[in-house]
Amino acid sequence: MRLLFTALACLISLSVLGQMVAAGSYHSLALKEDGTVVAWGDSSHGQCDVPEDLNNVIKISAGRYHSVALKKNGTVVAWGSNYRMQCGIPNGLEDVKDIASYEYQTFVLTNSNKIYGWGDNRYYQVFHIPGQYISASEIVTGGSHSVALLKDGLITSWGKNDYGQCDVPSKKVTSIGVGWFYTVALFEDGSIYAWGKNDDGQCDVPEDLNNVIKISNKYSFTLALKEDGTVVAWGDSSHGQCDVPNDVRDIIQIDAGLRHSMAVRKDGFVYAWGSNSYGQCDVPQGLNLFSK
């Protein structure tokens, strides 16, 4: 009963708070409860230059050199590099309920179930969306392909498929993750399945892993949040991104970057570990997402 209560509490927190941390390639974002955004790490392309008037944010996402925020009114704000037009938000875009970014591309999902994508389209992961309208609840984009979680629990994928990363299972899932040439799915029973490129063991899900409520991956490693508030990681750990610190516990949210990982504790404390080449793991002193 206690485990069930913990799982429900975490799920409620995730639903109410939205995504509160976002790990980019070399920078990090954090969303405070008051709707403001904090950024640190590499800002060579302005990706940490949060607009001064940005407020009422409910979700954040980070690409390689750009950042994206979803506001309470359904509008989207993006800043940083616009090299491949990844910050080129379409005029009049509103009523957005979900955002996703990766490398040089950005996606949004509207309440009317329409998906918009812009930016890097080298593998047709942006503009070859299978159907203009998709009854989806989540959208995730990766280095070569994109995936949408449909409202019936099934998933659809499009883009490059040289490693079978778009060969989705015909089984209902509750959450999805997209990395560099591989895909991860969380099933209703708390188990995980990963497929696609596996050169760093990113598809080798630990055999004894269960009771997972959230997954996150972007490049060649995966994070899994369990219902007891602990985090499990596997895949590429060349920079310690899979070496979860012993004090990381009571976690309610996670996010995986290029070579670093982030997590939010239930009291609003933010953890970051892995590569710190640009200070992306130097969480600002005193930062608490639940305090003003």
N, C-alpha and C positions, 0 to 999 in steps of 0.2 A: 504493500500500500504506500509506503514511504517513497519507493522508487517511482511509482506511478504519479504521486503528487509532485515529485521533483520534475519529472518529464513534462507534466502539464504546465507547471510554473514556468519552465524554460520556454516552452512553445508559446505561452501567452506573452512572455516578455519579448520574444522575437517578433510576434505579430504586432504588438503595440508599439515597440520602439523602432522597428525597421532596422536596416543595416547600420550599425554604429561605428564600425571600423572598416577601413578599406586599405589593403596593402597593394601598392603599385609595384613597378619594377624597382625603383630606387627611392620612393617616397611613401609616406603614410598619411592617412586621413582619419580623423575621429569626429564623430557627430555627438554633440552634447545634447542633453535632455531639453535644453532651452531652444534647440533648433539652429544653433550656430556650429560652424565647422572649424576645426583646428588642423593644421598641416605641418609636417616637418620632413626633413630629408632633402634629397636633391630637388632644387628648384631652378635648374639651368634653363628650363623652358617655361618658367612661370607656373608650374603645376602646384606649387605651394603658396602662390599668391592668391589666397582666398579673397574674392570680391568683398570690399568693406561693407557693402549694404546687404550681403547675403544673410538671410534669416529664414525662419519657418521651414527649415530643411527636415525631411523625414527619412531620407535614404541617401547614401553616398556610394560612389564607385570610383576606382582608380585604374588608369591604363598605364602605359609605359611613361609617357611624358605629359599626360593630361588628367584632369579630374572632372568628375561629374556629380551634380547634386540634384535631387528631386525635391521640390518644394511641396508644401501642404496643399497649395492651390492647383497642383497638377502640372506645373510648368517645370522646365529643366534648365539648369545653368551649367555651363562648361567653361573651363579655363585651362591654360597651358598651351602646349604645342598644337598647332593646327596644320601640321605638315601634310597630312593626308585628309584634311577636312574633318577630322574626328571631333572637332568642336563646332562644326557647322550645323547648329540646331535649325531644323526647318522652320520657316516663318509660320506663325500661328499655331505651333504645336502646343497642345494643352491636354488636360484630362489624362495625364500619364499616371500609371500606377506602379510601374517597375522600370528600373534602369539597369544596364549592364555595359561594362566597358572592358577592353582588353587591347594591349599593344596600341594600335592606331585606329581603333574602331569603337563605335558607340551604338547601343540599341536602346529602344524604349518600347514598352508595352502599354497601350492605352486601355481605359476602362471599356471601350467599345471593341476590345480584342483585336486591335490593329497594331501590327509591328512595324516600326520604322528603324532602319539601320543606315548608318553613314560612316564614311571613313575608308580604311583599307579594304579592298575587295579583290585582292590577288587570287584568292581561292573561291570566289563567289560566295563567301560566307556572309556577305551583307545584302546584296541586291537580289539574289536568287532565293528569296524566301518562298517556301512551298505554300502558296495561298496568301492572298492579301490580308484576309481576316482569319485569325486562328483563335479558337476558344482556349486561350492559354492562361496559366496562373503564374508562370515564371519563365524568364528568358535569360539564357546564359550564352556568352560568346567566347570563343577561344582563338588560338593562333591560326587555325586553318578551317575551323567549322563552327557552327552555332547550333544550339539545341533549345527547344521550347518544351516546357512541361504543360501538357494539355489538361483541361479541367476534369477529364475522365480518368486521369492518372497515367495515361500513356504519354510517350514522348516522341517528338519528331525532330529530325536533324537534317542539315544541309551544309554544303561546302565540300572541301577536299576529303577524300575517303581512302587515301592510299594505305592506311593502316587499319581500315575497318572501323574508324572512330565514329562513323555515321550509321553503322549497322546497329540500330537500337533494339533492345529486347522487347518482346510483346508481353510485357508484364507491368503491372501498375507500380508507379514509384511515387514518393512523396517529396523528393528533392533531387536536383541534378547538379553536376559540376563538370566544367569543361577545361581541359588543360591543353598543352602543346601536343596535338595529335592523339589525344586520348580522352575518354569520357568516363564519368563515374555516376552511378545511380544509387540512391538510397530507397530501399523497398519499404513497404508498409510494416513489415515485421522487424525493422531495425537492422536488417542485413544490408550489405553493400556489394555491388558488382561493378567491376571496372574493365574496360576493353579499349583496344587500340595499341599505340606504340608503348613498349614496355622495356626500353633500354636501361632505365634507372630503377626498375622494380615498382614503378608507379601504379601498375595494375595488379600487383601482388598484395591483395587485401589480406591483412592478418587473419589467420584461420579462426582464432578465438574471439574475434571482434563481434560484438553484438550490442543491442540496446542503444544504437546510434540515433540521434535526432536531427543532426545537421552535418553537412559535408561542405568542404571548400577546397578548390584546387584551381590553379591557373597554368602552371608550367609543367614541371615533372615531379611534383610531390602532392600529397593529399593530406588534409586535416579532417579528422572526424570528431565531433562533439558527442559525448555519451550522455545519457540521461542523468548520470550521477555527477555531472559537471566536470568530468575529466576529459582530456584531449589526447587522441592517439594520432600519430603521423607516420607515413611511410613514403618511400620513393627516394628521390635525390636529396641527400643531406650533406652535400659537399661543403656547405657553408653553415651547417648546424641548424638548418631550418626545420628538421624533423626531430631535433633534440629538445623535446618539450621540458622546460625547467620543472624541477620537483615541486616548486611552490605554485604552479599553475593549477588552480582548482576552483570549484564553484563558478565555472565558466558558463556564460549564457550566449556568447557569440564568438565566432571565429572568422578569420579571413586569411587566405594564402596569397602571397605575392610571388615575385620572381625567385628570390632566394631568402625571403624572410616571412615570418608568421606573426599573426596578431590575434589577441583574444581579449574579451571583456569579462571581468569578474562581476558577479551579481551586485556588488556594491559600487560599480562604476569605475573600478581601477582597470587600467589598460596595460596589457603585457605585449612585448614585442621581442622576438629572438631570431637569430640567424645572421645573415650578412648585414653588416653595419657600415659598409663602405662609404655611404653618403649620410650617415646619421639617421637612417630610416628606423632604427631600433631605439633611438634616443628619445623615448617618450618624454614630453615636457614635464619637468618637475612639478608635482602637485596637481597634475591633470586628473580630474575625476568627472566622468561624463554625467553624473547625477547631481553635481553641485554647480552653483551659479558662478 
